[in-house]
Amino acid sequence: MKTVLLNGGWGRPVNAVLGATVVTIGGWLAWDQAGYEGLVLFFAAASAFLMWRGRTIGLIWAWVTLLLGVESVLWPIITMVQIRAVTDQPSDQQMGVMLSAVVMGMFSSVFWLAFSYGLFRRAGAVASGVPAASSRVNRQE
């Protein structure tokens, strides 16, 4: 049953929908003021993008992790814009919120972008037929 489900043409669409769900939840966490209609539109756009760019399941998840990295970079910026829209001079509590958003956004974006780099590199090595471990150049000194 598992082989039929994944090889029967359902593997990519199911993973694209799951990936779009993850990306939509990340977008909702980054921008908590997004309405229901905005999230549905974001989910539809993410699903279409992942089906368009993800030729394999590995590429779909590489794109998902890349989009999560971009969302992590945007999260502190969105937080700063939202605070700036409320007041010209942020309070100490708001400054703490901005600081935690910048620190967590930096760490999570580095993680997700590095992870997506590895997945894209692995997908490129698989597509070219070269094993990922032997794609590195060994330098003898």
DSSP file (Angstrom, degrees, kcal/mol; ACC not computed):
  #  RESIDUE AA STRUCTURE BP1 BP2  ACC     N-H-->O    O-->H-N    N-H-->O    O-->H-N    TCO  KAPPA ALPHA  PHI   PSI    X-CA   Y-CA   Z-CA
    1    1 A M     >        0   0    0      0, 0.0     4,-2.4     0, 0.0     5,-0.2   0.000 360.0 360.0 360.0 -41.8    0.0    0.0    0.0
    2    2 A K  H  >  +     0   0    0      1,-0.2     4,-2.3     2,-0.2     5,-0.3   0.915 360.0  48.5 -63.8 -42.4    2.8    2.4    0.9
    3    3 A T  H  > S+     0   0    0      1,-0.2     4,-2.7     2,-0.2     5,-0.3   0.904 112.3  48.6 -64.6 -41.5    4.6    1.8   -2.4
    4    4 A V  H  > S+     0   0    0      1,-0.2     4,-1.4     2,-0.2     6,-0.3   0.901 111.5  50.3 -64.9 -41.1    1.4    2.3   -4.4
    5    5 A L  H  <>S+     0   0    0     -4,-2.4     5,-0.9     2,-0.2     6,-0.3   0.923 118.8  35.5 -65.9 -44.5    0.6    5.5   -2.5
    6    6 A L  I ><>S+     0   0    0     -4,-2.3     5,-0.7     1,-0.2     3,-0.5   0.870 125.9  38.1 -79.9 -36.7    4.0    7.1   -3.1
    7    7 A N  I 3<5S+     0   0    0     -4,-2.7    -2,-0.2    -5,-0.3    -1,-0.2   0.566 100.4  77.0 -90.7  -7.8    4.7    5.8   -6.5
    8    8 A G  I 3<5S-     0   0    0     -4,-1.4    -1,-0.2    -5,-0.3    -2,-0.1   0.297 120.5 -91.0 -85.3  11.0    1.1    6.1   -7.8
    9    9 A G  I < 5S+     0   0    0     -3,-0.5    -3,-0.1    -4,-0.0    -2,-0.1   0.423 107.4  98.0  98.8  -1.8    1.4    9.9   -8.3
   10   10 A W  I  >< +     0   0    0     -5,-0.9     4,-2.1    -6,-0.3     5,-0.3   0.614  61.1  80.4 -93.6 -13.5    0.2   10.9   -4.8
   11   11 A G  H  ><S+     0   0    0     -5,-0.7     4,-2.2    -6,-0.3     5,-0.2   0.933  94.1  42.9 -62.6 -50.2    3.6   11.5   -3.2
   12   12 A R  H  > S+     0   0    0     -6,-0.2     4,-2.5     2,-0.2     5,-0.2   0.943 115.8  46.4 -64.9 -49.0    4.3   14.9   -4.6
   13   13 A P  H  > S+     0   0    0      0, 0.0     4,-2.3     0, 0.0     5,-0.2   0.910 113.6  49.1 -62.9 -39.8    0.9   16.4   -4.1
   14   14 A V  H  X S+     0   0    0     -4,-2.1     4,-2.4     1,-0.2    -2,-0.2   0.936 114.7  44.6 -64.0 -45.1    0.6   15.1   -0.5
   15   15 A N  H  X S+     0   0    0     -4,-2.2     4,-2.7    -5,-0.3    -1,-0.2   0.841 111.3  54.1 -68.6 -32.8    4.1   16.4    0.4
   16   16 A A  H  X S+     0   0    0     -4,-2.5     4,-2.5    -5,-0.2    -1,-0.2   0.909 110.9  45.7 -66.4 -40.8    3.3   19.7   -1.3
   17   17 A V  H  X S+     0   0    0     -4,-2.3     4,-2.0     2,-0.2    -2,-0.2   0.911 114.6  47.7 -67.9 -42.1    0.2   20.2    0.8
   18   18 A L  H  X S+     0   0    0     -4,-2.4     4,-2.0     2,-0.2    -2,-0.2   0.920 114.1  47.3 -63.5 -42.9    2.0   19.1    4.0
   19   19 A G  H  X S+     0   0    0     -4,-2.7     4,-2.6     1,-0.2    -2,-0.2   0.895 110.4  51.6 -64.9 -40.7    4.8   21.5    3.1
   20   20 A A  H  X S+     0   0    0     -4,-2.5     4,-2.5     2,-0.2    -1,-0.2   0.854 107.9  53.6 -64.9 -33.8    2.4   24.3    2.3
   21   21 A T  H  X S+     0   0    0     -4,-2.0     4,-2.4     2,-0.2    -2,-0.2   0.925 109.9  47.0 -64.2 -44.2    0.8   23.7    5.7
   22   22 A V  H  X S+     0   0    0     -4,-2.0     4,-2.2     2,-0.2    -2,-0.2   0.922 113.9  47.2 -62.6 -44.9    4.1   24.0    7.5
   23   23 A V  H  X S+     0   0    0     -4,-2.6     4,-2.3     2,-0.2    -2,-0.2   0.887 112.0  50.9 -65.7 -38.7    5.0   27.2    5.5
   24   24 A T  H  X S+     0   0    0     -4,-2.5     4,-2.4     2,-0.2    -2,-0.2   0.903 109.7  49.4 -66.4 -41.0    1.5   28.7    6.3
   25   25 A I  H  X S+     0   0    0     -4,-2.4     4,-2.3     2,-0.2    -2,-0.2   0.905 111.3  50.4 -63.8 -40.3    1.8   28.0   10.0
   26   26 A G  H  X S+     0   0    0     -4,-2.2     4,-2.1     2,-0.2    -2,-0.2   0.900 110.9  48.7 -62.6 -40.8    5.3   29.6    9.9
   27   27 A G  H  X S+     0   0    0     -4,-2.3     4,-2.5     2,-0.2    -2,-0.2   0.879 110.4  51.1 -66.0 -37.7    3.8   32.6    8.1
   28   28 A W  H  < S+     0   0    0     -4,-2.4     6,-0.2     2,-0.2    -2,-0.2   0.884 111.0  48.4 -66.2 -38.5    1.0   32.8   10.7
   29   29 A L  H  < S+     0   0    0     -4,-2.3     3,-0.4     1,-0.2    -2,-0.2   0.874 114.0  46.6 -68.4 -36.5    3.5   32.7   13.5
   30   30 A A  H  < S+     0   0    0     -4,-2.1     2,-0.5     1,-0.3    -2,-0.2   0.890 126.2  28.2 -71.8 -39.1    5.6   35.4   11.9
   31   31 A W    ><  +     0   0    0     -4,-2.5     3,-1.6    -5,-0.2    -1,-0.3  -0.780  68.9 176.6-126.5  86.8    2.6   37.7   11.1
   32   32 A D  T 3  S+     0   0    0     -2,-0.5    -1,-0.1    -3,-0.4    -4,-0.1   0.565  73.8  66.6 -72.1  -8.7    0.0   37.0   13.8
   33   33 A Q  T 3  S+     0   0    0      2,-0.0    -1,-0.3     0, 0.0     2,-0.2   0.355  70.6 122.9 -92.9   6.3   -2.4   39.6   12.5
   34   34 A A    <   -     0   0    0     -3,-1.6     2,-0.0    -6,-0.2    -3,-0.0  -0.489  59.1-130.8 -69.6 134.6   -3.0   37.8    9.2
   35   35 A G     >  -     0   0    0     -2,-0.2     4,-2.1     1,-0.1     5,-0.2  -0.223  24.3 -99.8 -79.0 172.7   -6.7   37.1    8.7
   36   36 A Y  H  > S+     0   0    0      1,-0.2     4,-2.2     2,-0.2     5,-0.2   0.895 123.3  51.3 -60.5 -42.4   -8.3   33.8    7.7
   37   37 A E  H  > S+     0   0    0      1,-0.2     4,-2.4     2,-0.2    -1,-0.2   0.892 108.7  51.9 -64.7 -39.3   -8.6   34.8    4.0
   38   38 A G  H  > S+     0   0    0      1,-0.2     4,-2.5     2,-0.2    -1,-0.2   0.888 109.8  48.8 -63.6 -39.6   -4.9   35.8    4.0
   39   39 A L  H  X S+     0   0    0     -4,-2.1     4,-2.6     2,-0.2    -2,-0.2   0.890 110.9  49.7 -69.0 -38.7   -3.8   32.5    5.4
   40   40 A V  H  X S+     0   0    0     -4,-2.2     4,-2.4     2,-0.2    -2,-0.2   0.916 113.1  47.0 -64.9 -42.3   -5.9   30.6    2.9
   41   41 A L  H  X S+     0   0    0     -4,-2.4     4,-2.5     2,-0.2    -2,-0.2   0.908 112.6  49.6 -64.2 -42.0   -4.4   32.6    0.0
   42   42 A F  H  X S+     0   0    0     -4,-2.5     4,-2.5     2,-0.2    -2,-0.2   0.899 111.0  50.0 -63.0 -41.4   -0.9   32.1    1.4
   43   43 A F  H  X S+     0   0    0     -4,-2.6     4,-2.6     2,-0.2    -2,-0.2   0.917 111.6  47.8 -63.2 -44.5   -1.6   28.3    1.7
   44   44 A A  H  X S+     0   0    0     -4,-2.4     4,-2.4     2,-0.2    -2,-0.2   0.913 113.5  47.4 -64.0 -42.7   -2.9   28.2   -1.9
   45   45 A A  H  X S+     0   0    0     -4,-2.5     4,-2.5     2,-0.2    -2,-0.2   0.908 113.0  48.4 -65.6 -41.5    0.1   30.2   -3.2
   46   46 A A  H  X S+     0   0    0     -4,-2.5     4,-2.6     2,-0.2    -2,-0.2   0.911 111.9  49.6 -65.6 -41.6    2.6   28.0   -1.2
   47   47 A S  H  X S+     0   0    0     -4,-2.6     4,-2.2     2,-0.2    -2,-0.2   0.933 113.1  46.1 -61.7 -46.0    0.9   24.8   -2.5
   48   48 A A  H  X S+     0   0    0     -4,-2.4     4,-2.0     1,-0.2    -2,-0.2   0.916 113.4  49.5 -64.1 -42.4    1.0   26.0   -6.1
   49   49 A F  H  X S+     0   0    0     -4,-2.5     4,-2.9     1,-0.2     5,-0.3   0.922 111.6  48.3 -63.0 -43.8    4.7   27.1   -5.7
   50   50 A L  H  X S+     0   0    0     -4,-2.6     4,-2.0     1,-0.2    -1,-0.2   0.867 112.3  48.4 -67.7 -35.2    5.7   23.8   -4.2
   51   51 A M  H  < S+     0   0    0     -4,-2.2    -1,-0.2    -5,-0.2    -2,-0.2   0.861 115.4  46.3 -69.8 -33.7    4.0   21.8   -6.9
   52   52 A W  H  < S+     0   0    0     -4,-2.0    -2,-0.2    -5,-0.2    -3,-0.2   0.933 124.8  28.5 -73.3 -46.8    5.6   24.0   -9.6
   53   53 A R  H  < S+     0   0    0     -4,-2.9     2,-1.2    -5,-0.2    -3,-0.2   0.734 103.2  81.7 -90.3 -23.6    9.2   24.0   -8.2
   54   54 A G     <  +     0   0    0     -4,-2.0    -1,-0.1    -5,-0.3     6,-0.1  -0.679  42.5 165.8 -91.3  95.0    9.3   20.6   -6.4
   55   55 A R  S    S+     0   0    0     -2,-1.2     2,-0.3     2,-0.0    -1,-0.2   0.765  73.7  26.6 -75.7 -24.8   10.0   18.0   -9.0
   56   56 A T  S  > S-     0   0    0     -3,-0.2     4,-1.9     1,-0.1     5,-0.1  -0.846  87.2-109.3-129.9 167.9   10.8   15.5   -6.3
   57   57 A I  H  > S+     0   0    0     -2,-0.3     4,-2.0     1,-0.2     5,-0.2   0.883 119.5  54.9 -64.9 -38.1    9.7   15.0   -2.7
   58   58 A G  H  > S+     0   0    0      1,-0.2     4,-1.7     2,-0.2    -1,-0.2   0.892 108.2  48.2 -62.3 -40.2   13.3   16.0   -1.6
   59   59 A L  H  > S+     0   0    0      2,-0.2     4,-2.4     1,-0.2    -1,-0.2   0.857 106.8  57.1 -69.2 -34.4   13.0   19.3   -3.6
   60   60 A I  H  X S+     0   0    0     -4,-1.9     4,-2.1     1,-0.2    -2,-0.2   0.948 111.1  42.4 -59.6 -47.1    9.6   20.1   -2.1
   61   61 A W  H  X S+     0   0    0     -4,-2.0     4,-2.3     2,-0.2    -1,-0.2   0.782 110.0  57.4 -74.7 -25.3   11.1   19.9    1.4
   62   62 A A  H  X S+     0   0    0     -4,-1.7     4,-1.9     2,-0.2    -1,-0.2   0.922 109.9  44.8 -65.7 -42.7   14.2   21.8    0.4
   63   63 A W  H  X S+     0   0    0     -4,-2.4     4,-2.7     2,-0.2    -2,-0.2   0.879 110.8  54.6 -66.9 -37.6   11.9   24.6   -0.8
   64   64 A V  H  X S+     0   0    0     -4,-2.1     4,-2.3     1,-0.2    -2,-0.2   0.938 110.2  45.5 -61.3 -46.5    9.8   24.4    2.4
   65   65 A T  H  X S+     0   0    0     -4,-2.3     4,-2.0     2,-0.2    51,-0.2   0.868 112.0  52.3 -67.5 -34.7   12.9   24.8    4.6
   66   66 A L  H  X S+     0   0    0     -4,-1.9     4,-2.1     2,-0.2    -1,-0.2   0.927 110.3  47.9 -64.0 -43.7   14.1   27.7    2.4
   67   67 A L  H  X S+     0   0    0     -4,-2.7     4,-2.5     1,-0.2    -2,-0.2   0.869 109.5  53.3 -65.3 -36.1   10.8   29.4    2.8
   68   68 A L  H  X S+     0   0    0     -4,-2.3     4,-2.1     2,-0.2    -1,-0.2   0.882 108.2  51.3 -64.2 -37.4   10.9   28.8    6.6
   69   69 A G  H  X S+     0   0    0     -4,-2.0     4,-1.6    43,-0.2    -2,-0.2   0.898 110.2  48.1 -64.7 -40.7   14.3   30.5    6.6
   70   70 A V  H  X S+     0   0    0     -4,-2.1     4,-2.2     2,-0.2    -2,-0.2   0.906 111.1  50.9 -66.4 -41.4   13.0   33.5    4.7
   71   71 A E  H  X S+     0   0    0     -4,-2.5     4,-1.8     1,-0.2    -2,-0.2   0.886 107.8  53.5 -61.8 -37.9   10.0   33.7    7.1
   72   72 A S  H  < S+     0   0    0     -4,-2.1    37,-0.2     1,-0.2    -1,-0.2   0.842 109.2  48.5 -67.1 -32.6   12.5   33.6   10.0
   73   73 A V  H  X S+     0   0    0     -4,-1.6     4,-0.7     1,-0.2    -1,-0.2   0.885 114.1  46.6 -70.8 -38.8   14.4   36.5    8.5
   74   74 A L  H  X S+     0   0    0     -4,-2.2     4,-2.9     1,-0.2     5,-0.3   0.744  94.0  78.9 -76.1 -23.5   11.2   38.4    8.0
   75   75 A W  H  X S+     0   0    0     -4,-1.8     4,-2.3     1,-0.2    -1,-0.2   0.911  95.6  43.3 -56.6 -49.5    9.8   37.8   11.5
   76   76 A P  H  > S+     0   0    0      0, 0.0     4,-2.5     0, 0.0    -1,-0.2   0.880 114.4  52.0 -64.8 -33.9   11.9   40.4   13.4
   77   77 A I  H  X S+     0   0    0     -4,-0.7     4,-2.3     2,-0.2    -2,-0.2   0.930 110.7  46.7 -66.0 -44.2   11.2   42.9   10.6
   78   78 A I  H  X S+     0   0    0     -4,-2.9     4,-2.5     2,-0.2    -1,-0.2   0.902 111.7  52.2 -63.4 -40.6    7.5   42.4   10.8
   79   79 A T  H  X S+     0   0    0     -4,-2.3     4,-2.2    -5,-0.3    -2,-0.2   0.918 110.4  47.8 -61.7 -43.7    7.7   42.6   14.6
   80   80 A M  H  X S+     0   0    0     -4,-2.5     4,-2.5     2,-0.2    -2,-0.2   0.897 112.1  49.1 -65.1 -40.2    9.5   45.9   14.4
   81   81 A V  H  X S+     0   0    0     -4,-2.3     4,-1.9     2,-0.2    -2,-0.2   0.908 111.0  50.3 -65.7 -41.4    7.1   47.3   11.8
   82   82 A Q  H  X S+     0   0    0     -4,-2.5     4,-0.9     2,-0.2    -2,-0.2   0.907 113.6  44.7 -64.6 -40.9    4.1   46.3   14.0
   83   83 A I  H >X S+     0   0    0     -4,-2.2     4,-2.1     1,-0.2     3,-0.6   0.901 111.9  52.7 -68.8 -39.7    5.6   47.9   17.1
   84   84 A R  H 3< S+     0   0    0     -4,-2.5    -1,-0.2     1,-0.2    -2,-0.2   0.832 104.1  57.1 -65.3 -31.8    6.5   51.1   15.1
   85   85 A A  H 3< S+     0   0    0     -4,-1.9    -1,-0.2     1,-0.2    -2,-0.2   0.782 110.0  45.6 -69.1 -26.1    2.9   51.3   13.9
   86   86 A V  H << S+     0   0    0     -4,-0.9     2,-0.3    -3,-0.6    -2,-0.2   0.891 126.6   3.3 -83.0 -42.7    1.7   51.5   17.5
   87   87 A T     <  -     0   0    0     -4,-2.1    -1,-0.3     1,-0.1     4,-0.0  -0.980  49.9-140.6-146.7 153.5    4.2   54.0   18.9
   88   88 A D  S    S+     0   0    0     -2,-0.3    -1,-0.1     1,-0.3    -4,-0.0   0.842 101.8  40.9 -80.3 -35.8    7.0   56.2   17.9
   89   89 A Q  S    S-     0   0    0     -5,-0.0    -1,-0.3     0, 0.0    -5,-0.0  -0.918  87.8-142.0-116.5 104.6    9.0   55.5   21.0
   90   90 A P        -     0   0    0      0, 0.0    -6,-0.0     0, 0.0     2,-0.0  -0.307  16.0-123.5 -67.3 147.3    8.9   51.8   22.1
   91   91 A S     >  -     0   0    0      1,-0.1     4,-2.3     4,-0.0     5,-0.2  -0.233  31.5 -97.7 -78.0 175.2    8.7   50.9   25.8
   92   92 A D  H  > S+     0   0    0      1,-0.2     4,-2.0     2,-0.2     5,-0.1   0.884 125.9  52.0 -63.0 -38.2   11.2   48.6   27.5
   93   93 A Q  H  > S+     0   0    0      2,-0.2     4,-2.0     1,-0.2    -1,-0.2   0.919 110.3  47.7 -64.7 -42.9    8.8   45.7   27.1
   94   94 A Q  H  > S+     0   0    0      1,-0.2     4,-2.3     2,-0.2    -2,-0.2   0.866 109.6  53.4 -66.3 -35.8    8.4   46.3   23.4
   95   95 A M  H  X S+     0   0    0     -4,-2.3     4,-2.5     2,-0.2    -1,-0.2   0.878 108.0  51.3 -64.8 -36.7   12.2   46.6   23.1
   96   96 A G  H  X S+     0   0    0     -4,-2.0     4,-2.6     2,-0.2    -2,-0.2   0.885 108.4  51.1 -65.1 -39.6   12.5   43.2   24.8
   97   97 A V  H  X S+     0   0    0     -4,-2.0     4,-2.1     2,-0.2    -2,-0.2   0.920 111.7  47.5 -63.0 -43.4   10.0   41.8   22.3
   98   98 A M  H  X S+     0   0    0     -4,-2.3     4,-2.5     2,-0.2    -2,-0.2   0.916 111.8  50.3 -64.2 -42.7   12.0   43.2   19.4
   99   99 A L  H  X S+     0   0    0     -4,-2.5     4,-2.6     1,-0.2     5,-0.2   0.928 111.7  46.7 -62.8 -45.3   15.3   41.9   20.9
  100  100 A S  H  X S+     0   0    0     -4,-2.6     4,-2.6     1,-0.2     5,-0.3   0.881 112.2  51.6 -65.9 -35.5   13.9   38.4   21.4
  101  101 A A  H  X S+     0   0    0     -4,-2.1     4,-2.3    -5,-0.2    -2,-0.2   0.905 111.7  46.9 -65.6 -40.5   12.5   38.4   17.8
  102  102 A V  H  X S+     0   0    0     -4,-2.5     4,-2.3     2,-0.2    -2,-0.2   0.937 115.8  44.1 -66.7 -45.7   15.8   39.4   16.4
  103  103 A V  H  X S+     0   0    0     -4,-2.6     4,-2.3     2,-0.2     5,-0.2   0.952 119.2  41.1 -66.4 -49.3   17.8   36.8   18.3
  104  104 A M  H  X S+     0   0    0     -4,-2.6     4,-2.7    -5,-0.2     5,-0.3   0.880 115.1  52.4 -67.3 -36.7   15.4   34.0   17.7
  105  105 A G  H  X S+     0   0    0     -4,-2.3     4,-2.3    -5,-0.3     5,-0.2   0.895 109.8  49.3 -64.2 -39.4   14.9   35.0   14.1
  106  106 A M  H  X S+     0   0    0     -4,-2.3     4,-2.2    -5,-0.2    -2,-0.2   0.949 114.5  43.3 -64.9 -49.0   18.6   35.0   13.5
  107  107 A F  H  X S+     0   0    0     -4,-2.3     4,-2.1     1,-0.2    -2,-0.2   0.931 117.5  44.8 -64.7 -45.1   19.2   31.6   15.0
  108  108 A S  H  X S+     0   0    0     -4,-2.7     4,-2.8    -5,-0.2     5,-0.2   0.880 112.5  51.3 -70.1 -35.3   16.2   30.0   13.3
  109  109 A S  H  X S+     0   0    0     -4,-2.3     4,-2.7    -5,-0.3     5,-0.3   0.914 109.8  49.5 -67.7 -39.9   16.9   31.6   10.0
  110  110 A V  H  X S+     0   0    0     -4,-2.2     4,-2.2    -5,-0.2     5,-0.2   0.928 113.6  47.6 -62.1 -43.0   20.5   30.3   10.0
  111  111 A F  H  X S+     0   0    0     -4,-2.1     4,-2.6    -5,-0.2    -2,-0.2   0.967 115.8  42.2 -61.2 -53.4   19.3   26.8   10.9
  112  112 A W  H  X S+     0   0    0     -4,-2.8     4,-2.4     1,-0.2   -43,-0.2   0.874 115.8  48.6 -66.7 -37.1   16.6   26.7    8.2
  113  113 A L  H  X S+     0   0    0     -4,-2.7     4,-2.0    -5,-0.2    -1,-0.2   0.898 113.7  46.6 -69.8 -38.8   18.7   28.2    5.5
  114  114 A A  H  X S+     0   0    0     -4,-2.2     4,-2.0    -5,-0.3    -2,-0.2   0.903 113.1  50.1 -66.8 -39.8   21.7   25.9    6.2
  115  115 A F  H  X S+     0   0    0     -4,-2.6     4,-2.1    -5,-0.2    -2,-0.2   0.911 110.9  48.5 -64.1 -42.2   19.3   22.9    6.3
  116  116 A S  H  X S+     0   0    0     -4,-2.4     4,-3.0     2,-0.2     5,-0.2   0.874 107.4  56.1 -67.1 -35.3   17.7   23.9    3.0
  117  117 A Y  H  X S+     0   0    0     -4,-2.0     4,-2.6     1,-0.2    -1,-0.2   0.930 108.7  47.6 -59.3 -44.7   21.2   24.3    1.5
  118  118 A G  H  X S+     0   0    0     -4,-2.0     4,-2.5     2,-0.2    -2,-0.2   0.898 112.6  48.4 -63.5 -40.3   22.0   20.8    2.5
  119  119 A L  H  X S+     0   0    0     -4,-2.1     4,-2.6     2,-0.2    -2,-0.2   0.908 112.9  47.3 -68.0 -40.8   18.7   19.5    1.0
  120  120 A F  H  X S+     0   0    0     -4,-3.0     4,-2.3     2,-0.2    -2,-0.2   0.909 113.1  49.3 -64.9 -40.3   19.3   21.4   -2.2
  121  121 A R  H  X S+     0   0    0     -4,-2.6     4,-2.1    -5,-0.2    -2,-0.2   0.911 112.3  47.8 -64.2 -42.0   22.8   20.1   -2.4
  122  122 A R  H  X S+     0   0    0     -4,-2.5     4,-2.4     2,-0.2    -2,-0.2   0.908 111.5  50.2 -64.3 -42.4   21.6   16.5   -1.8
  123  123 A A  H  X S+     0   0    0     -4,-2.6     4,-2.3     1,-0.2    -2,-0.2   0.878 110.8  49.8 -65.0 -37.1   18.9   16.9   -4.4
  124  124 A G  H  X S+     0   0    0     -4,-2.3     4,-1.7     2,-0.2     6,-0.2   0.876 111.2  48.8 -67.8 -37.4   21.4   18.2   -6.9
  125  125 A A  H  X>S+     0   0    0     -4,-2.1     5,-1.5     2,-0.2     4,-0.6   0.884 112.8  47.6 -69.5 -37.9   23.8   15.3   -6.2
  126  126 A V  H ><5S+     0   0    0     -4,-2.4     3,-0.6     1,-0.2    -2,-0.2   0.901 111.4  51.0 -68.2 -40.5   20.9   12.8   -6.5
  127  127 A A  H 3<5S+     0   0    0     -4,-2.3    -2,-0.2     1,-0.2    -1,-0.2   0.848 112.4  46.3 -66.3 -33.7   19.8   14.4   -9.8
  128  128 A S  H 3<5S-     0   0    0     -4,-1.7    -1,-0.2     2,-0.2    -2,-0.2   0.559 112.8-118.9 -86.3  -6.7   23.3   14.2  -11.3
  129  129 A G  T <<5S+     0   0    0     -4,-0.6    -3,-0.2    -3,-0.6    -4,-0.1   0.541  73.2 126.7  84.0   6.4   23.8   10.6  -10.1
  130  130 A V      < -     0   0    0     -5,-1.5    -1,-0.3    -6,-0.2    -2,-0.2  -0.855  65.3-116.7 -98.3 127.7   26.8   11.5   -7.9
  131  131 A P        -     0   0    0      0, 0.0     4,-0.5     0, 0.0     3,-0.5  -0.329  22.9-122.6 -60.6 145.9   26.5   10.3   -4.3
  132  132 A A  S >  S+     0   0    0      1,-0.2     3,-0.7     2,-0.2     4,-0.3   0.834 108.4  53.7 -62.4 -35.0   26.5   13.2   -1.8
  133  133 A A  G >  S+     0   0    0      1,-0.2     3,-0.6     2,-0.1    -1,-0.2   0.833 110.9  45.2 -71.7 -31.4   29.5   12.0    0.1
  134  134 A S  G 3  S+     0   0    0     -3,-0.5    -1,-0.2     1,-0.2    -2,-0.2   0.413  90.3  84.5 -93.4   3.7   31.7   11.7   -3.0
  135  135 A S  G <  S+     0   0    0     -3,-0.7    -1,-0.2    -4,-0.5     2,-0.2   0.634  73.2  90.5 -79.6 -11.2   30.7   15.1   -4.4
  136  136 A R  S <  S-     0   0    0     -3,-0.6     2,-0.6    -4,-0.3    -3,-0.0  -0.550  83.1-119.3 -82.0 149.9   33.3   16.8   -2.3
  137  137 A V        -     0   0    0     -2,-0.2     2,-0.6     2,-0.0    -2,-0.1  -0.792  21.9-143.4 -90.2 123.3   36.8   17.4   -3.7
  138  138 A N        -     0   0    0     -2,-0.6     2,-0.6    -4,-0.1    -4,-0.0  -0.780  14.1-155.4 -88.7 121.5   39.4   15.7   -1.5
  139  139 A R        -     0   0    0     -2,-0.6     2,-0.5     2,-0.0    -2,-0.0  -0.854   2.7-158.7-101.2 126.1   42.5   17.8   -1.4
  140  140 A Q              0   0    0     -2,-0.6    -2,-0.0     1,-0.1     0, 0.0  -0.901 360.0 360.0-102.1 125.2   45.8   16.1   -0.7
  141  141 A E              0   0    0     -2,-0.5    -1,-0.1     0, 0.0    -2,-0.0   0.386 360.0 360.0-116.0 360.0   48.5   18.3    0.7
